[in-house]
Amino acid sequence: MTINIPFTEGEANLDWLGLTDALVAGHKLPKAELSDTFLYQGENTLLNRSAWISGMGLAVKCATIFPGNKAQGKPTVGGAVNLFSDDDGRLEAIVDFHLVTKWKTAGDSLLAARRLARPDSRNILIVGAGTVGASLRQAYGAAFPHAQFTVWNRSPAGAESFRQAYPDVTVAADLATAVQAADIITCATMSTEPVIKGDWLRPGQHVDLIGAYRPDMREVDDTALQKARIFVDSRDTTMDHIGELKIPLAEGAIQRADVMADFYQMDLMRRQDDKDITLFKNGGGAHLDLMTSRYILDAWHAFLATS
């Protein structure tokens, strides 16, 4: 029987640190086979992202993006994740799209921070007060429970709404000042131009980049990349696809060898010195959707076994 896992009920069984441990285990399995398919009608899009990991199974994440829905008060993004058995191909679960996306995105960045950020990090800056920013507050709070959080947003109203949801978060008035004061900077914007300048960075910081996903999008400038030791979740889904790395590689600002490691080289995902500036590009990818969906289903089964 196929299990249907909705958002609220599914999330109640999850743990951020447990997810990062599951991602580590997933990357010890054979490398995923990946495929993305896009269909377009006008401004509307259907995206299918597929992954197959031997020993874990298959996942197809279907997403519809209808920008015109916003004017009608409807969600612009919908979808579901279909999780299939590696043994016999049967459909094991249909998992809420937004549940998988939330936990995959923030969990990806949290795993990198657990490997790359200084364990004594106490000041965490969230750049971007949207839905992903809220997920990052939850995720980073699990691994850095004693940290103080600050948020900066282009719209002061958005930052204030974020503070109302998380009263312990301070709103930053000036981005440069906030970056200089932070131990960890996690950035989730829709910017096509760099919002974080390398001249603002200081030794010992960790920079987490999430927002850019198209070839024309960037959140940091060349100076930031040149000052940092660069890491990615997957070389295959970031370096030649996302502007954060694709543009400076094409222009010669950085070289491919400047990317130190990805999650398939977990032993190399570490800082060498407390003075290092580490920079991580979160590119996502269907393999991470598969790993996250499997973690969600395993947690669901564990809950049912004890209830």
Secondary structure, 3 states (H helix, E strand, C coil): CCEEECHHHHHCCCCHHHHHHHHHHHCCCCCCEEEEEEEEECCEEEEEEEEEECCCEEEEEEEEECHHHHHHCCCCEEEEEEEECCCCCCEEEEEEHHHHHHHHHHHHHHHHHHHHCCCCCCEEEEECCCHHHHHHHHHHHHHCCCCEEEEECCCHHHHHHHHHHCCCCEECCCHHHHHHHCCEEEECCCCCCCCECHHHCCCCCEEEECCCCCCCCCCECHHHHHHCEEEECCHHHHCCCCHHHHHHHHHCCCCHHHEEECHHHHHHCCCCCCCCCEEEECCCCHHHHHHHHHHHHHHHHHHHHHC
